[in-house]
Structure formats: C-alpha cells, structure tokens
Amino acid sequence: MPNSFTCPHCGAQQSVEPGAGRGALCAACGRPLYGQAVAPGAPARAPVVLPVAEEEEPLRGEPPPLPGSVKATGIIWIVFGGLVLLNGGINVLLQLAVVPRGGPGAGGMVTGAVCGGLFVALIGGVFIHVGVQSLNGTAKDTLGNGIGSIIFAALIGGLGLITLVVAGVAGVWWAVLAAVINLLAGAGLLAAGVLALVGRDGYKRWRHWRNPPPARRSRDYR
C-alpha cells in the first residue's frame, strides 16, 4: 500500500510506493525525497522551511553625484589615450615614409614600425577604456586605475627628465621639445591618479546608486 508523504521541498502530498528507496523524486517539483520517508510504513512528514535572506532595503534619498575629481580623471585619461593614439599613428606613418623601397632591411623596418604602432595603440586604447569606465560607472573601483596612472606618470616623467638632460648636453632643440611634452604628460597622469584616489569613496557611493545590487526576495521552501 502506498505511503502518504509530504515533500520536504515544495509541500506537495505524495503517494510513495513502499521500497522506493532514496532515488524517489517528488512528482510536483522533481527534487529527491528522503530515504526514510519512503521506507515501508513511514508516516507523513511536515514541510521543511529553510531560512533565506530578507529583501534588501531600497535606496532612499537623493542620488549622490559623480565626484568632480573622478570626472576630471576620466576626461584626462580619455584625452591622454587619444593623444597617444594620434602620436603613435603619426610616428608609424613617418617611419614608413622614410623606409627605402626594396632596400636591405626594409621588411624589418616596416615590421618594427607596425609592431611599435600596435603597442602604442594598445596603451592609448587602455587609457581611453578606463576613462570611459570611470565616467559611466562600469569600473568597480578607482584604486587600481589610479595607482596605474601614477606608475605611468613616473615612467613618462622620468623619461622626460632623462631626455631633457641629454638634449641640454647635446644642444638638440627638438629633443628638448619632446622632453617637455613627456614631462607635461607625466604631470597630467600624476594629477589624474591622485584625483582618482581622492574621489574613490564618492565614486563607490555614486556607483552603488547607479548600479544597485538586485533585491533578494524571501521564499519558503516546502
């Protein structure tokens, strides 16, 4: 004679044949029944209620604005990335223009120019990407990007200082101009990195309002 049993998951009433074993499944929800419940002569069991998290409190009040420091940081990164792309493209074209046609080593010079241009394009694209992320709230935090900006600022600024010293000794005016450009770029990246760190907490609050986590609704499993 079938045993009367209540599914511990959904609460549906079951008629389980004796000896069904641990492989018996609920006819309503399809989840496994307990082996003890389908043993011969087992009594009906009450539903099992599993505690779950309560629904999150909805956000209230006026949404915080995007911090001005982070907005300035994103703009600096986008502008810097665009200038890097433009500079890299011009350098590749100039290098290709001076490559002797059919001369010895021409293929290697072209390959080097193209590879260098792709590397520069990668750097510029990364800065544009993190700038856009900071402005639209898709970046999880500004900490990593801010530290990276400061590291790049140190590298570019250091290169500018070395170039300036060498240009001063050699008396090459165009090298002095290149050194000044590197120093200005390094100063801009340093300012962007510091601003990103300063506005970190405000950015996280703004991002929480812009991309709130999905609400979790409470349910009873019977």
N, C-alpha and C positions, 0 to 999 in steps of 0.2 A: 504494500500500500504506500503511495507517495507521502513524503513528509511535507508538512506545511512549514514554510520558512520565509522570513522577511530578509530581502537583500540588504546587507550592511552598507551598501554604497548609495542606492537610489531609493530604498524603502519599498520596492515593489514586492508583492506577495508571490511566493514561488511554490510550486509543487514539484519537489525533487524526488526522483526515484531512489529508493534505498541502494546503497552501494555505488552511488555515482562517483564518489571519490573526489580528490582535490582538483580534478580537471573540469568540474561542473561550472558552467557560466550562467550569469543572470540572463533571463530571456528578455528583460527590458533594456538594460544598459550594456550588457555584454561583458561585464567585468567578472573576474573569478569569485566564486563563493568559497567560504572557508570549509576546510575538510571536515571539521567537527559538525558543521551544520547539516551535512548531507549523509552523516552516518546513520545507520538504522536506528529508528526510534528517537532521533534528535528533536527537541522541542523547537517551536518557533522562537526566533530571536528578535530583539528590538533593533531599530535603526541605530547606526553609529554616527554621531555628529562630530565632525572634525573641525576644530577652530581654524579660522583663516583671518587674515589681516583686515582691519576695518577700512572703509573707503577714506581716502585722504581728504583732508580739509581743503576746500577750494581756495585758490589765491584771492585775496581781497585787497582793496585799496587801489591807488593809482600805480600803474606800472613804472618802475624806475627807468630813467633814460640811459642810453648808451653813454658811458663816461666820455667826456671830451678828449681825455688823454688817449683812450683806446681808439677813438675815431681818428685822431691825428696820426696815431701809429699805423693804422690800416692804410691811410692815404699815403704816408711816407713809403711804406713797403710797396704799394702799387706803383707809385711814381718811380721808385728806385728800380723795381723789376722792369718797368717799361724802358727806362734809360739803359739798363743793362742789355736788354734785347736789341734796342736800337744801336748801341755801340758795338755789340757783337756782330750784328749784320753788316754794319759799315766796315768793320775790320776784315771780315771774311771777303767782302767784295774787293777791298783794296789789295788784299793778299792775292786773290785770284787774278786781279788785273796785272800784277807785276810778274806773274809766273811765266817764264819763257815757253812759248808754244813748241812742243816737241823737243825741248832741251833736256839734258841729263838731269834726272831727279825731279822732273816736273810732276810726275804722278805722285811722288811722295809729298811734295809741297802742297798739292791740291788736297790730298788726303788729310794732311796735318791741319790745313786751314778749315776744312769741313768739320773735322773732329773737334777742333777748338771752338768753332762756332756752335756746335751742338752742346758742348759743355757749358758755354756761356748762356745759351738759350735755356738750359736746364736750371741754372742758377736764377736767371731772371723770372722764369716761369714759377719757380718755388716761391719767390718773394711776392709775386702777384697773387698766387694762390692763398698764401697765409694772410695777405692783406684783405682779400675778399672774404675769407672765412671770419676774420675779426669784425668786419663791418656787418655781415649778415647773421652772425651768431652761430655759425656751424662749428667754430673752433671750441673745443671743450674747455680750454683754459688759455691764458696768455703767458703762462710761466715759461714753457718750453720755447715758444717763438721769441719771447723777449730775451731769454738767455742766448739763443742762437743769433739774434740780431746784434747783441753786444760782442759776441765772439767774432762775427764777420766784421764788425766795426774795428775791432782790434787788429785783425789781419789786414784790412784795406788801409787803415790809418798807418800801420807800421810800414806797409809797402810804400805809402806816400812819403813818409819820412825818409826812408832809405833812398827813394828816387830823388827827393829834394836835395839830399846831401850830395849824391853822385852828380846831379845836374849842376849844383853850385860849384863843385870842383872842376867839372868838365866845361862849364860855361855854355851848356846847351839850353836854349830858351824854351824849346818845345817840351823838353823833359821837365822843366820847371812847371809848365802849364799842366802836364799830366800829373805831376805830384800834387799840385793844388787841387785838382779835380778829385784825386783819391782821398785827400785829407777832408774835403767837403763831404764826400760820400760817406767816409767813416764817421764824421761828426753827425750826419743825419741818421745813420743806422744806430749810433750810440744813443742819440736822443730818443729814437723810436723804441729801442729796447728798454730804456729807463721808464718811458711813459707806459709801456705795456705792463711793466711790473707794478707801477704806481696805481694803475687803474684795474688791477686784477680782481680785487674783491667786488668793485662796482660792476665789472663785466660779468662776473659769475651770477650776481643778482639779476642783472638785466637779461642774461641768457636763460635763467630759470623761469622768468616771466614769459620770455619769447617762446621757449620750448619746454613747457611744463611736462613732468612725467605723467604717463597715463594713470587715471584713477583706478584703484583696485576695489572692486565691489565684493562685499562679503557674501558667501554662499554656504549652505549646509549640505554636506554630502550624506546622503542617507542610504 
